[in-house]
Amino acid sequence: MNDVYKTIEKTSTGYFKDKGSKFYSYAYPIQAEEEVKEIIQQLKKEHHSARHHCYAWRLGTEEISTRANDDGEPSSTAGKPILGQLQSYEVTNILVVVIRYFGGTLLGVSGLINAYRNATVEALNNAEIVSKLIETSYELRFGYDLLNTVIYHIKQENLDIVVTDFQETCRLVFKVRKGDSEKAFSIFEQIYGLSIKKING
């Protein structure tokens, strides 16, 4: 199905060493680009004597945006290999930061690419990678006379209710996997006196 994406449940770490240089990797689940700056500032405090804090992230479930940062390493030797592994593992909503402590020996371009790639692989192999559904949310508004009908269809289609607001009229929000969203929409659209609108996705 094209309505499933892969991400990680919680932070994981990895480690790689080459010719005295140490590479510590951290993988974080993220939901927004704003989180990146905060995480990197925190890691810079923890690893204040490290030479480089390189990273890459992927965000989004259908349209995916990406960024890679070499943080002073030669161009494309750090951020790009990190991003390459995120793409190869097909994970999104994820940030990987690799912190390098210089060991006194230059690794060269291919050595750096290899080290940043391997450090990323270590963090990803230690992570719990999970599949999640891309879901669409719909808002229903209707009178109390339609409540039984609405609940019947929600149970029939096994829809996930996320908000119920029953005051003078009824308001209900449900989530459905993207692949089933058109079917759910058409069921409710045909009920006279009920309004349905999509509220995300």
C-alpha positions in Angstrom: 0.0 0.0 0.0 1.2 3.5 -0.7 -0.3 4.8 2.5 2.3 3.4 4.9 5.6 5.0 5.9 8.6 4.0 8.0 10.0 5.9 11.0 11.6 5.3 14.4 9.8 5.1 17.7 12.5 6.5 19.9 16.1 7.8 20.0 18.9 5.4 19.2 22.7 5.7 19.1 25.6 4.2 17.3 29.4 4.4 17.3 32.2 4.0 14.7 35.9 4.4 14.9 38.6 4.8 12.2 42.3 5.7 12.6 41.7 7.3 16.0 38.7 9.4 14.9 35.6 8.6 16.8 32.1 9.0 15.4 29.1 9.0 17.7 25.7 8.9 16.0 22.3 9.8 17.3 18.9 9.1 15.5 15.9 11.0 16.7 12.2 10.8 15.7 11.1 14.3 14.7 7.8 15.9 13.5 9.0 19.4 12.5 12.2 21.1 11.3 12.1 23.4 14.3 13.1 20.5 16.5 16.4 20.1 14.7 18.1 23.2 16.0 17.2 22.4 19.6 18.6 18.9 19.4 21.8 20.0 17.8 22.4 22.7 20.4 21.9 20.1 23.1 24.4 17.7 21.5 26.9 20.6 21.0 26.7 21.2 24.8 27.2 17.5 25.6 30.0 17.1 23.0 31.5 20.6 23.3 35.1 19.4 22.5 34.1 17.6 19.3 35.2 19.0 16.0 32.1 18.4 13.8 28.4 17.9 14.4 27.1 16.8 11.0 23.5 15.8 10.3 20.8 15.0 7.9 17.0 14.7 8.2 13.9 13.6 6.2 10.5 15.0 7.0 7.0 14.2 5.6 5.1 11.2 4.6 4.0 11.8 1.0 6.1 14.8 -0.1 9.4 14.3 1.7 11.7 17.2 2.4 15.4 16.7 3.2 18.5 18.5 4.4 22.1 17.5 4.9 24.8 19.5 6.7 28.6 18.8 6.6 29.4 21.2 9.5 32.9 22.0 8.3 33.8 18.7 6.8 34.8 18.7 3.1 31.7 19.2 0.9 29.4 16.1 0.6 31.6 13.9 2.9 29.3 13.9 5.9 25.7 15.1 5.5 25.2 13.4 2.2 26.3 9.9 3.3 24.1 10.3 6.4 21.1 11.3 4.2 21.9 8.4 1.8 21.4 5.9 4.6 18.1 7.5 5.6 16.9 7.1 2.0 18.3 3.5 1.8 16.4 2.5 5.0 13.4 4.4 3.6 12.8 6.1 7.0 11.2 9.6 7.4 10.4 12.0 10.2 13.9 11.3 11.4 17.1 13.3 12.2 20.5 11.7 12.4 23.4 13.6 13.9 27.0 12.2 13.7 29.6 13.8 16.0 33.3 13.4 15.2 36.2 13.6 17.5 39.3 14.0 15.4 41.9 11.4 16.1 45.0 13.1 14.6 45.0 11.2 11.2 43.3 12.6 8.2 40.8 10.1 6.7 40.6 11.5 3.2 37.3 12.0 1.3 36.5 8.3 0.8 37.4 7.6 4.5 35.1 10.3 5.7 32.2 9.2 3.5 32.7 5.6 4.8 32.9 6.7 8.4 29.8 8.9 8.4 27.9 6.2 6.5 28.9 3.5 8.9 28.1 5.6 12.0 24.6 6.2 10.6 24.1 2.5 9.9 25.0 1.7 13.5 22.4 4.2 14.8 19.7 2.9 12.4 20.4 -0.8 13.1 20.0 0.0 16.9 16.7 1.8 16.2 13.2 0.3 16.4 11.9 1.0 12.9 8.2 1.0 12.7 5.6 1.2 9.9 2.8 3.8 10.3 -0.3 4.6 8.3 -0.7 7.8 6.4 -4.2 8.9 7.7 -6.8 11.4 6.6 -9.0 13.2 9.1 -12.6 14.2 8.5 -14.9 16.3 10.5 -18.6 15.5 10.6 -21.4 17.9 11.7 -24.9 16.6 12.1 -28.1 16.7 14.3 -28.8 14.2 17.1 -31.4 12.5 14.8 -28.4 11.2 12.7 -26.3 10.0 15.6 -27.2 6.3 15.5 -26.7 6.2 11.7 -23.2 7.9 12.0 -22.1 5.5 14.8 -23.3 2.5 12.8 -21.2 3.5 9.8 -18.1 4.3 12.0 -18.3 0.8 13.5 -19.0 -0.9 10.1 -15.9 0.8 8.6 -13.8 0.4 11.8 -13.0 4.2 11.8 -10.9 5.8 14.5 -12.9 8.5 16.4 -10.5 11.3 17.7 -12.9 14.1 18.7 -16.5 14.0 19.9 -18.2 17.3 20.7 -21.9 16.8 21.5 -23.6 20.1 22.3 -26.6 21.7 20.5 -25.5 19.7 17.4 -23.0 16.9 17.0 -19.4 17.3 15.9 -17.2 14.3 15.4 -13.7 13.9 13.9 -12.5 10.5 12.7 -9.3 9.2 11.1 -9.1 6.7 8.3 -6.1 5.3 6.4 -5.5 7.2 3.2 -6.3 4.2 1.0 -9.8 3.9 2.5 -10.5 7.6 2.8 -12.5 8.0 -0.5 -14.8 5.2 0.5 -15.5 6.6 4.0 -16.1 10.1 2.5 -18.6 8.8 0.0 -20.6 6.9 2.7 -21.0 10.0 4.8 -21.5 12.4 1.9 -24.7 10.5 1.0 -26.3 11.1 4.4 -28.8 13.9 4.1 -28.4 16.6 6.7 -24.8 15.8 7.5 -21.8 17.8 6.5 -18.3 16.3 6.1 -15.1 18.0 5.4 -11.4 16.9 5.2 -9.3 18.5 7.9 -5.7 17.3 7.0 -3.6 15.1 4.8 
